[in-house]
Amino acid sequence: MSAKHFINDPTHLVQTALRSITLTNPAVALDADNKIIYQRPTSTANNGSTVSLISGGGSGHEPSFASLVGRGFLTASVAGTIFASPSAEQVRRAILQRVDGAKGVLVIVMNYTGDVLNFGMGVEKAKAGGWRRRCWLWGMMLGSDGSRGKVGRRGIAGTVLVLKVAGALALSGASLKEVYDVARLTADNIVSIGSSLSHVHVPGRSVAEPSEEDLKENEVEIGMGIHNEAGSERKTIELPELVKTMLAYMLDPSDKDRGFLEVSSEDDTVLLVNNLGGVSVLEMGGITNEVVEQLEKDYRIKPVRILSGTYMTSLNGLGFSISLLKVRDTGLGSGKSMLELLDAPAEVTGWSAAIPTKTWEDKPNATMDKAGDTEEAKPSNHQIDPDLAKKALTSGLNRVIAAESDITNYDTIVGDGDCGIGLKRGAESVLKLLERSQSTDDAGIFLHKITQSVENSMDGTSGAIYAIFLNALTHGLRTQSPSSPAPVTVDIWANALNSSLEALSNYTPAKPGDRTLMDALYPFVEKLAETKDVHTAAEAAQEGAKGTKGMKASLGRTVYVGGEGWQGVPDPGAHGLAEFLMGLSEGLR
């Protein structure tokens, strides 16, 4: 890898790169505080007549996604730091403050855990805060590697084709459901795979010592992800054999893990050959030619559209990806076929269409005023005993803090060792809130404050899961609000918890048996609904957590971590949750 950069401060690099997009496309603006690129309001955009599209992810994949914002493409893009998803708060602000949601908002993200969870949390935060317009999130799976269990296929450069089709269709005035359905149809008919000659170095990070994990001279990693994720295999091969292998992974119907899309010579197809950032234009031409020749020779496939260039990078990755779209009937008539939508002009710098002269001459000066946070928590009319609630929560949170060393030890064996610290940080934050916050007897307001504390103090996957669940729990309470204040019942809590589980399932496939915190959460919710007894439900959660010992993981970092010892410890997330629930139940006695 090359560890030499002109800009070595990653924060400065991301901010200046985002600012540059407003210099090359006058129709977009930057919310620098939240790293949001969005279309400026004009007479033809953001006027409520079109569905708004939001996408994004970690920086380092330019021109995706920020340079795809503009008329006929995205309405807004939310950027994280390099290779890290943006926060839920950034996403929430994009939804509420940077796009017009009158006709609905479609949030499209790639199938990476952090992106799905944080964008999902942003959607749930908007809903929990009183958002009344339609807002849907969808996480795409486009990669050819289906061997990661419930994690699913990773989205790579084929994503850009989905965004292009969706953006053009939205501009035509289509409904939210039509845009969603066609975007999904497009993604379901794309297969992508990437390969690289080396890993990439993130500016600002120290350079690791050479190890056995590094690619050797002329060795290619086939199926490498856009964040240096390991691929399917490594080989020392020349380009013709490499392309042959990649196309076989994409199109061989006998490969049940990867051959999920059947393409015949009778099908119209669109080919996208994408530069991961470090391949010369000259060499990309040679690669594209090799791919086209092999598609025709070995599969009798002659794409009706061929796109070659830089659409989604991995910083300066010395590699490329191949994406093939099987053209399907959208069912929407003339002017709205997949090919017509792909061919439609788009005023973005990350696509092949140039910004027209009229846009430069009529440079709009308006920006969307930055609205304040007006969605203060409103009473839910569900009454609680604030002293008892504080006592129970304090008992549960102190038990989590006391268990931190055990949780950290378990996570050191099966993960990256940060679960215990993260849970402790969240618990301490909520305890401080309970000490200084004004008492309230309204369950909705009380839970809203707790949720905000968790969001601000807990990061990573666990933090996102807890925040999504708590936001959905708040929403679940509000959907059962009585017309006048009345004591909240166990039945109301049980119903809200069930709806929270349903909401959480939209953003993670985790279920009991996957060795995650769900092994404790599901038994608690189910037993509470059955018995109406918190202590019995907490004991069920504790048994569920204990049951993860020896359980093979289907999700989370444990899937990728080798070594011994995991069979003898419970899942750290499940154990931490069970400890909290046991403490909570004891505090209610």
C-alpha positions as CSV (number, residue, x, y, z in Angstrom):
1,M,0.0,0.0,0.0
2,S,1.0,3.6,-0.4
3,A,1.1,5.5,2.9
4,K,2.1,8.8,1.4
5,H,-0.5,11.5,1.2
6,F,-0.7,15.2,0.4
7,I,-3.2,15.8,3.3
8,N,-2.5,13.7,6.4
9,D,-5.2,15.2,8.7
10,P,-8.3,13.0,8.0
11,T,-10.7,15.5,9.5
12,H,-9.4,18.4,7.4
13,L,-9.3,16.2,4.3
14,V,-13.0,15.2,4.6
15,Q,-14.2,18.7,5.2
16,T,-12.2,20.3,2.4
17,A,-13.2,17.5,0.0
18,L,-16.8,18.1,0.8
19,R,-16.4,21.9,0.4
20,S,-14.9,21.3,-3.1
21,I,-18.1,19.7,-4.3
22,T,-19.9,23.0,-3.9
23,L,-17.2,24.7,-6.0
24,T,-17.7,22.3,-9.0
25,N,-21.5,22.1,-8.8
26,P,-23.2,25.4,-7.9
27,A,-26.5,23.7,-7.4
28,V,-25.5,22.0,-4.2
29,A,-24.7,23.3,-0.7
30,L,-22.7,22.0,2.3
31,D,-23.9,21.7,5.9
32,A,-20.3,21.5,7.2
33,D,-21.3,20.8,10.8
34,N,-23.1,17.7,9.8
35,K,-21.2,16.8,6.6
36,I,-24.3,16.9,4.5
37,I,-24.2,17.8,0.8
38,Y,-27.7,18.8,-0.4
39,Q,-29.5,20.3,-3.3
40,R,-30.1,24.0,-3.1
41,P,-33.8,25.0,-3.2
42,T,-34.8,26.1,-6.7
43,S,-38.0,26.4,-8.8
44,T,-37.4,22.9,-10.1
45,A,-36.0,21.1,-7.1
46,N,-37.0,20.6,-3.5
47,N,-40.4,22.1,-4.1
48,G,-42.3,19.1,-2.8
49,S,-43.2,17.7,-6.2
50,T,-40.6,14.9,-6.1
51,V,-39.6,12.2,-3.7
52,S,-36.4,13.1,-1.9
53,L,-33.5,10.6,-2.0
54,I,-30.9,10.4,0.8
55,S,-27.8,8.2,0.8
56,G,-24.3,8.2,2.1
57,G,-21.7,6.4,4.2
58,G,-18.1,6.7,5.2
59,S,-15.8,9.0,3.3
60,G,-13.2,7.5,1.1
61,H,-15.5,6.2,-1.7
62,E,-15.7,9.4,-3.7
63,P,-17.3,10.3,-6.0
64,S,-19.9,8.3,-4.1
65,F,-21.9,9.6,-2.5
66,A,-21.4,13.4,-2.1
67,S,-20.7,14.0,-5.8
68,L,-23.9,12.2,-6.8
69,V,-26.1,14.9,-5.2
70,G,-27.9,17.0,-7.8
71,R,-30.9,17.2,-10.1
72,G,-31.7,13.7,-11.4
73,F,-29.7,11.9,-8.7
74,L,-29.6,12.3,-4.9
75,T,-31.3,15.1,-3.0
76,A,-28.8,14.8,-0.1
77,S,-25.8,12.8,1.0
78,V,-24.5,12.3,4.5
79,A,-20.8,11.6,5.0
80,G,-19.0,10.0,7.9
81,T,-15.3,10.0,8.6
82,I,-13.1,7.8,6.4
83,F,-14.5,4.3,6.2
84,A,-16.9,5.0,9.1
85,S,-20.7,5.6,8.9
86,P,-22.1,8.9,9.7
87,S,-24.0,9.3,13.0
88,A,-27.8,9.0,13.4
89,E,-27.9,12.7,14.3
90,Q,-26.4,13.7,11.0
91,V,-29.0,11.5,9.2
92,R,-31.8,12.9,11.2
93,R,-30.8,16.5,10.4
94,A,-30.6,15.6,6.7
95,I,-34.2,14.2,6.8
96,L,-35.7,17.0,8.8
97,Q,-33.7,20.0,7.7
98,R,-32.0,19.5,4.3
99,V,-34.6,17.9,2.0
100,D,-38.2,18.6,1.2
101,G,-40.2,15.6,2.5
102,A,-43.7,16.6,1.3
103,K,-43.8,13.7,-1.2
104,G,-41.8,11.3,1.0
105,V,-38.2,10.5,1.6
106,L,-36.3,7.3,0.6
107,V,-33.1,6.6,2.4
108,I,-30.9,4.2,0.6
109,V,-27.7,2.7,2.1
110,M,-25.4,-0.1,1.3
111,N,-25.4,-3.3,3.4
112,Y,-22.8,-2.4,6.0
113,T,-23.8,-2.8,9.6
114,G,-22.8,0.6,10.7
115,D,-24.6,2.3,7.8
116,V,-27.8,0.3,8.2
117,L,-27.9,0.9,11.9
118,N,-27.0,4.6,12.0
119,F,-29.1,5.5,9.0
120,G,-31.9,3.4,10.5
121,M,-31.5,5.1,13.9
122,G,-31.7,8.5,12.1
123,V,-35.0,7.4,10.5
124,E,-36.4,6.2,13.8
125,K,-35.2,9.4,15.6
126,A,-37.1,11.5,13.0
127,K,-40.2,9.4,13.6
128,A,-39.9,9.4,17.4
129,G,-39.5,13.2,17.2
130,G,-42.9,13.6,15.5
131,W,-42.0,13.3,11.8
132,R,-45.4,12.8,10.1
133,R,-44.3,12.3,6.5
134,R,-43.4,9.0,4.8
135,C,-39.8,8.1,5.3
136,W,-38.4,4.6,4.3
137,L,-35.0,3.1,4.7
138,W,-33.6,0.3,2.6
139,G,-30.2,-1.4,2.9
140,M,-29.0,-2.9,-0.4
141,M,-27.1,-6.1,-0.9
142,L,-25.2,-6.2,-4.2
143,G,-22.0,-8.1,-3.8
144,S,-21.4,-11.5,-5.2
145,D,-20.2,-13.1,-1.9
146,G,-23.1,-14.7,0.0
147,S,-21.0,-16.8,2.3
148,R,-21.2,-14.5,5.3
149,G,-24.5,-16.0,6.7
150,K,-27.0,-13.4,7.9
151,V,-24.5,-10.5,7.2
152,G,-25.4,-10.9,3.6
153,R,-23.8,-9.5,0.5
154,R,-21.9,-6.2,0.7
155,G,-23.0,-3.3,-1.5
156,I,-20.3,-2.0,-3.9
157,A,-20.1,0.0,-7.1
158,G,-23.4,-1.4,-8.6
159,T,-25.1,0.8,-5.9
160,V,-24.5,3.8,-8.2
161,L,-26.7,2.3,-10.9
162,V,-29.5,1.9,-8.3
163,L,-29.1,5.5,-7.2
164,K,-29.1,6.8,-10.8
165,V,-32.3,4.9,-11.7
166,A,-34.0,6.0,-8.5
167,G,-32.9,9.6,-8.9
168,A,-34.2,9.9,-12.5
169,L,-37.5,8.2,-11.6
170,A,-38.0,10.6,-8.7
171,L,-37.4,13.6,-10.9
172,S,-40.1,12.3,-13.3
173,G,-42.7,12.8,-10.5
174,A,-43.1,9.1,-9.5
175,S,-44.5,8.3,-6.1
176,L,-42.4,7.1,-3.1
177,K,-43.7,3.5,-3.6
178,E,-42.8,3.6,-7.3
179,V,-39.3,4.8,-6.6
180,Y,-38.8,2.3,-3.9
181,D,-40.1,-0.6,-6.0
182,V,-37.9,0.2,-9.0
183,A,-34.8,0.8,-6.9
184,R,-35.3,-2.6,-5.3
185,L,-36.0,-4.2,-8.7
186,T,-32.7,-2.7,-10.0
187,A,-30.7,-3.8,-7.0
188,D,-32.1,-7.3,-7.1
189,N,-30.8,-7.6,-10.6
190,I,-27.3,-6.4,-10.1
191,V,-24.3,-8.5,-9.2
192,S,-20.9,-7.0,-8.3
193,I,-17.4,-8.1,-7.4
194,G,-14.1,-6.3,-6.8
195,S,-10.5,-7.3,-6.7
196,S,-7.3,-5.5,-5.7
197,L,-3.6,-5.7,-5.7
198,S,-3.1,-4.2,-2.3
199,H,-4.9,-2.8,0.8
200,V,-5.2,0.9,1.2
201,H,-3.8,3.2,3.9
202,V,-6.1,5.7,5.6
203,P,-4.5,9.2,6.0
204,G,-3.6,10.0,9.6
205,R,-3.2,6.4,10.7
206,S,0.1,4.9,11.7
207,V,1.7,2.5,9.2
208,A,1.5,-1.1,10.4
209,E,4.5,-3.3,10.2
210,P,4.5,-5.8,7.3
211,S,2.8,-9.0,8.2
212,E,1.5,-12.3,6.7
213,E,-1.8,-10.6,6.1
214,D,-0.3,-8.3,3.5
215,L,-0.6,-9.1,-0.2
216,K,2.5,-10.4,-1.8
217,E,4.1,-9.0,-5.0
218,N,1.6,-9.5,-7.9
219,E,-0.9,-11.3,-5.6
220,V,-4.5,-10.3,-6.1
221,E,-7.3,-10.5,-3.5
222,I,-10.5,-11.5,-5.3
223,G,-13.7,-10.2,-3.7
224,M,-12.0,-7.6,-1.5
225,G,-14.4,-5.1,0.0
226,I,-14.2,-1.3,-0.2
227,H,-12.9,-1.0,3.4
228,N,-10.1,-3.6,3.0
229,E,-12.4,-6.5,3.9
230,A,-11.0,-9.9,3.1
231,G,-12.1,-11.4,-0.2
232,S,-12.8,-15.0,-1.2
233,E,-9.3,-16.0,-2.2
234,R,-5.8,-14.7,-3.1
235,K,-4.0,-15.7,-6.3
236,T,-1.0,-14.7,-8.3
237,I,-2.5,-14.5,-11.8
238,E,-2.6,-12.3,-14.9
239,L,-5.6,-10.1,-15.9
240,P,-7.3,-12.6,-18.2
241,E,-7.4,-15.3,-15.6
242,L,-8.5,-12.8,-12.9
243,V,-11.4,-11.6,-15.0
244,K,-12.4,-15.2,-15.8
245,T,-12.5,-16.0,-12.1
246,M,-14.5,-12.9,-11.2
247,L,-17.1,-13.5,-13.9
248,A,-17.4,-17.1,-12.8
249,Y,-18.2,-15.9,-9.3
250,M,-20.8,-13.5,-10.7
251,L,-22.5,-15.7,-13.3
252,D,-21.9,-19.4,-12.5
253,P,-25.3,-20.8,-11.5
254,S,-23.7,-23.8,-9.8
255,D,-22.1,-21.6,-7.2
256,K,-24.9,-21.4,-4.7
257,D,-23.2,-18.9,-2.4
258,R,-22.5,-16.4,-5.1
259,G,-24.5,-17.2,-8.3
260,F,-27.7,-15.6,-7.2
261,L,-28.5,-13.8,-10.5
262,E,-29.3,-15.7,-13.7
263,V,-28.3,-13.8,-16.8
264,S,-28.7,-15.3,-20.3
265,S,-27.6,-14.1,-23.8
266,E,-31.2,-13.1,-24.4
267,D,-31.2,-10.5,-21.6
268,D,-30.3,-6.9,-22.0
269,T,-27.6,-5.9,-19.6
270,V,-25.6,-2.9,-18.4
271,L,-21.9,-3.3,-17.6
272,L,-20.1,-1.1,-15.1
273,V,-16.4,-1.4,-14.8
274,N,-15.3,0.7,-11.8
275,N,-12.0,2.0,-10.8
276,L,-11.3,1.6,-7.0
277,G,-9.2,4.8,-7.2
278,G,-5.6,3.8,-8.0
279,V,-5.8,2.3,-11.5
280,S,-4.7,4.6,-14.4
281,V,-7.2,5.5,-17.1
282,L,-5.1,3.7,-19.6
283,E,-5.1,0.5,-17.6
284,M,-8.9,0.8,-17.0
285,G,-9.4,0.8,-20.7
286,G,-7.5,-2.5,-21.0
287,I,-9.5,-4.0,-18.1
288,T,-12.8,-3.0,-19.6
289,N,-11.9,-4.4,-23.0
290,E,-10.9,-7.8,-21.3
291,V,-14.2,-7.9,-19.4
292,V,-16.3,-7.2,-22.5
293,E,-14.5,-9.8,-24.6
294,Q,-14.9,-12.5,-22.0
295,L,-18.5,-11.8,-21.4
296,E,-19.2,-12.3,-25.1
297,K,-16.9,-15.2,-25.6
298,D,-17.7,-17.3,-22.5
299,Y,-21.3,-16.2,-21.8
300,R,-22.6,-14.8,-25.1
301,I,-23.5,-11.6,-23.2
302,K,-23.3,-8.3,-25.1
303,P,-24.1,-5.4,-22.8
304,V,-26.4,-2.7,-24.3
305,R,-24.7,-0.1,-22.2
306,I,-21.0,-0.1,-21.1
307,L,-19.8,2.3,-18.4
308,S,-16.2,2.5,-17.4
309,G,-14.6,4.9,-15.0
310,T,-14.4,6.0,-11.4
311,Y,-17.8,5.8,-9.6
312,M,-17.1,4.3,-6.2
313,T,-13.5,4.1,-4.8
314,S,-11.7,2.7,-1.9
315,L,-9.4,5.8,-1.4
316,N,-6.5,5.1,-3.8
317,G,-7.3,1.3,-4.1
318,L,-5.2,-0.4,-6.7
319,G,-8.1,-2.5,-8.0
320,F,-11.4,-2.5,-9.9
321,S,-14.9,-3.9,-9.7
322,I,-17.3,-5.4,-12.2
323,S,-21.0,-4.9,-11.9
324,L,-23.6,-6.3,-14.3
325,L,-27.2,-5.2,-14.3
326,K,-29.9,-7.4,-15.8
327,V,-32.4,-4.9,-17.4
328,R,-36.0,-5.6,-16.2
329,D,-39.4,-4.1,-17.0
330,T,-40.3,-1.4,-14.5
331,G,-43.9,-1.6,-15.5
332,L,-44.2,2.2,-15.6
333,G,-44.4,2.7,-19.3
334,S,-42.6,4.9,-21.8
335,G,-39.8,7.2,-20.5
336,K,-39.4,5.2,-17.3
337,S,-37.7,2.0,-18.4
338,M,-34.4,1.1,-16.7
339,L,-32.4,2.1,-19.7
340,E,-34.2,5.4,-20.2
341,L,-33.7,6.2,-16.5
342,L,-30.0,5.4,-16.8
343,D,-29.6,7.5,-19.9
344,A,-31.5,10.5,-18.5
345,P,-29.3,13.5,-17.8
346,A,-28.2,14.2,-14.3
347,E,-26.5,17.4,-13.0
348,V,-23.9,15.8,-10.8
349,T,-20.1,15.8,-11.1
350,G,-19.8,12.1,-10.1
351,W,-21.7,10.9,-13.2
352,S,-20.8,11.2,-16.9
353,A,-23.4,13.9,-17.7
354,A,-21.9,17.5,-17.5
355,I,-23.5,20.3,-15.6
356,P,-25.3,22.4,-18.4
357,T,-24.6,26.0,-19.1
358,K,-28.0,27.2,-17.8
359,T,-27.2,25.9,-14.3
360,W,-24.0,27.9,-14.2
361,E,-25.7,31.0,-15.5
362,D,-28.7,30.7,-13.2
363,K,-26.6,30.0,-10.1
364,P,-29.1,29.9,-7.3
365,N,-28.1,31.9,-4.2
366,A,-30.7,30.5,-1.7
367,T,-29.9,28.0,0.9
368,M,-32.2,26.1,3.2
369,D,-32.4,27.9,6.5
370,K,-31.0,25.8,9.3
371,A,-34.0,25.0,11.5
372,G,-33.6,24.5,15.2
373,D,-34.5,21.4,17.0
374,T,-38.2,21.9,17.4
375,E,-39.2,18.3,18.1
376,E,-39.1,18.5,21.9
377,A,-40.6,15.5,23.6
378,K,-44.3,15.8,24.1
379,P,-46.2,14.2,26.9
380,S,-47.4,10.6,26.2
381,N,-50.1,10.7,28.9
382,H,-48.6,7.4,30.3
383,Q,-47.9,8.1,34.0
384,I,-45.1,6.4,36.0
385,D,-43.8,6.7,39.6
386,P,-40.6,8.7,39.0
387,D,-39.0,7.7,42.2
388,L,-39.6,4.0,41.5
389,A,-38.4,4.4,37.9
390,K,-35.2,6.1,39.1
391,K,-34.6,3.4,41.7
392,A,-35.1,0.6,39.3
393,L,-32.9,2.1,36.6
394,T,-30.1,3.0,39.1
395,S,-30.1,-0.7,40.2
396,G,-29.8,-2.0,36.7
397,L,-27.2,0.5,35.6
398,N,-25.0,-0.1,38.6
399,R,-25.2,-3.8,37.9
400,V,-23.9,-3.2,34.4
401,I,-21.1,-1.0,35.7
402,A,-20.1,-3.8,38.2
403,A,-20.1,-6.3,35.4
404,E,-17.8,-4.3,33.1
405,S,-14.7,-6.3,33.8
406,D,-16.4,-9.6,33.0
407,I,-18.0,-8.2,29.8
408,T,-14.7,-6.8,28.7
409,N,-13.0,-10.1,29.3
410,Y,-15.6,-12.0,27.3
411,D,-15.4,-9.4,24.5
412,T,-11.6,-9.6,24.4
413,I,-12.0,-13.3,23.7
414,V,-14.7,-13.1,21.0
415,G,-14.6,-9.5,19.8
416,D,-12.5,-6.3,19.9
417,G,-12.7,-5.8,23.7
418,D,-14.8,-2.6,23.7
419,C,-18.3,-3.9,24.6
420,G,-17.9,-3.6,28.4
421,I,-16.4,-0.1,28.2
422,G,-19.2,1.0,25.9
423,L,-22.0,-0.3,28.1
424,K,-20.3,1.2,31.2
425,R,-20.0,4.6,29.5
426,G,-23.7,4.5,28.6
427,A,-24.7,3.4,32.1
428,E,-22.7,6.2,33.7
429,S,-24.2,8.8,31.3
430,V,-27.7,7.7,32.2
431,L,-26.9,7.8,36.0
432,K,-25.7,11.3,35.7
433,L,-28.9,12.2,33.8
434,L,-31.0,10.8,36.6
435,E,-29.0,12.8,39.2
436,R,-29.4,16.2,37.4
437,S,-32.5,15.9,35.3
438,Q,-35.8,17.4,36.5
439,S,-38.2,14.6,37.6
440,T,-41.1,13.7,35.3
441,D,-44.0,11.3,35.8
442,D,-44.6,11.0,32.0
443,A,-43.1,7.7,30.6
444,G,-42.6,9.1,27.1
445,I,-40.7,12.2,28.2
446,F,-38.7,10.1,30.7
447,L,-37.8,7.5,28.0
448,H,-36.9,10.3,25.5
449,K,-34.3,11.7,27.9
450,I,-32.8,8.3,28.5
451,T,-32.6,7.7,24.8
452,Q,-30.8,10.9,24.1
453,S,-28.3,10.1,26.9
454,V,-27.6,6.7,25.3
455,E,-27.2,8.1,21.8
456,N,-24.7,10.7,23.0
457,S,-22.6,8.4,25.1
458,M,-22.6,5.0,23.3
459,D,-21.1,4.4,19.9
460,G,-20.4,1.4,17.7
461,T,-22.9,-1.3,16.8
462,S,-24.2,-1.8,20.3
463,G,-24.9,1.9,20.8
464,A,-26.8,2.0,17.5
465,I,-28.9,-1.1,18.4
466,Y,-29.8,0.3,21.8
467,A,-30.7,3.7,20.4
468,I,-32.8,2.3,17.6
469,F,-34.6,0.1,20.1
470,L,-35.2,2.9,22.6
471,N,-36.4,5.3,19.9
472,A,-38.8,2.6,18.7
473,L,-39.9,2.0,22.3
474,T,-40.8,5.6,22.7
475,H,-42.8,5.5,19.5
476,G,-44.5,2.3,20.7
477,L,-45.6,4.0,23.8
478,R,-46.9,7.1,21.9
479,T,-49.0,4.9,19.6
480,Q,-50.9,3.7,22.7
481,S,-51.3,7.2,24.3
482,P,-54.6,7.7,26.2
483,S,-56.6,10.9,25.7
484,S,-55.9,11.9,29.3
485,P,-53.1,11.0,31.7
486,A,-53.4,7.5,33.1
487,P,-51.0,5.0,34.8
488,V,-48.9,3.0,32.4
489,T,-49.5,-0.8,32.6
490,V,-47.4,-3.8,32.0
491,D,-49.5,-4.6,29.0
492,I,-48.7,-1.2,27.5
493,W,-45.0,-1.8,28.1
494,A,-45.2,-5.3,26.6
495,N,-46.9,-4.0,23.5
496,A,-44.4,-1.2,23.1
497,L,-41.5,-3.7,23.5
498,N,-42.9,-6.0,20.9
499,S,-43.2,-3.1,18.4
500,S,-39.6,-2.1,19.2
501,L,-38.4,-5.6,18.4
502,E,-40.3,-5.4,15.1
503,A,-38.7,-2.0,14.3
504,L,-35.3,-3.3,15.2
505,S,-35.7,-6.2,12.8
506,N,-35.8,-3.7,9.9
507,Y,-32.1,-2.9,10.6
508,T,-30.5,-6.1,11.8
509,P,-31.3,-9.7,10.9
510,A,-30.1,-10.9,14.4
511,K,-32.5,-13.3,16.1
512,P,-32.1,-15.7,19.1
513,G,-29.5,-18.3,18.2
514,D,-27.2,-15.9,16.4
515,R,-25.1,-15.3,19.6
516,T,-25.9,-11.6,20.0
517,L,-27.7,-9.5,22.6
518,M,-30.9,-10.7,20.9
519,D,-30.5,-14.0,22.8
520,A,-31.3,-12.0,26.0
521,L,-33.7,-9.4,24.6
522,Y,-36.2,-11.6,22.9
523,P,-36.8,-13.9,25.9
524,F,-37.3,-10.9,28.1
525,V,-39.9,-9.3,25.8
526,E,-41.7,-12.6,25.2
527,K,-41.8,-13.7,28.8
528,L,-43.0,-10.2,30.0
529,A,-45.9,-10.4,27.5
530,E,-46.7,-13.9,28.8
531,T,-46.4,-13.5,32.5
532,K,-46.6,-9.7,33.1
533,D,-43.8,-10.2,35.7
534,V,-40.6,-8.2,35.2
535,H,-38.5,-10.5,37.4
536,T,-39.6,-13.6,35.6
537,A,-38.8,-11.9,32.3
538,A,-35.4,-10.9,33.5
539,E,-34.6,-14.4,34.5
540,A,-35.5,-15.6,31.0
541,A,-33.1,-13.0,29.6
542,Q,-30.4,-14.3,32.0
543,E,-31.0,-17.9,30.8
544,G,-30.9,-16.7,27.2
545,A,-27.5,-15.1,27.8
546,K,-26.1,-18.1,29.5
547,G,-27.3,-20.2,26.6
548,T,-24.9,-18.4,24.2
549,K,-22.0,-20.3,25.7
550,G,-20.8,-22.6,23.0
551,M,-23.1,-21.1,20.4
552,K,-21.6,-20.4,17.0
553,A,-22.1,-16.8,16.0
554,S,-23.9,-15.9,12.8
555,L,-23.5,-12.1,13.2
556,G,-21.1,-9.6,14.6
557,R,-17.4,-9.5,14.9
558,T,-17.3,-13.0,16.5
559,V,-18.0,-14.4,13.0
560,Y,-14.6,-13.1,11.8
561,V,-12.5,-13.5,15.0
562,G,-10.5,-16.7,15.2
563,G,-8.8,-18.3,18.2
564,E,-9.9,-20.5,21.0
565,G,-11.9,-19.9,24.2
566,W,-15.2,-18.5,22.7
567,Q,-17.0,-21.7,23.5
568,G,-16.6,-21.1,27.2
569,V,-17.9,-17.6,27.5
570,P,-21.3,-16.1,26.8
571,D,-21.9,-13.4,24.3
572,P,-20.8,-10.2,26.0
573,G,-23.7,-8.1,24.7
574,A,-26.3,-10.6,25.8
575,H,-24.6,-10.9,29.2
576,G,-24.5,-7.2,29.7
577,L,-28.1,-6.8,28.8
578,A,-29.1,-9.6,31.1
579,E,-27.2,-8.0,34.0
580,F,-29.1,-4.8,33.4
581,L,-32.5,-6.4,33.3
582,M,-31.8,-8.4,36.5
583,G,-30.8,-5.3,38.3
584,L,-33.8,-3.4,36.9
585,S,-36.2,-6.2,38.2
586,E,-34.5,-6.1,41.6
587,G,-35.0,-2.4,41.8
588,L,-38.7,-2.7,41.2
589,R,-39.2,-4.9,44.2
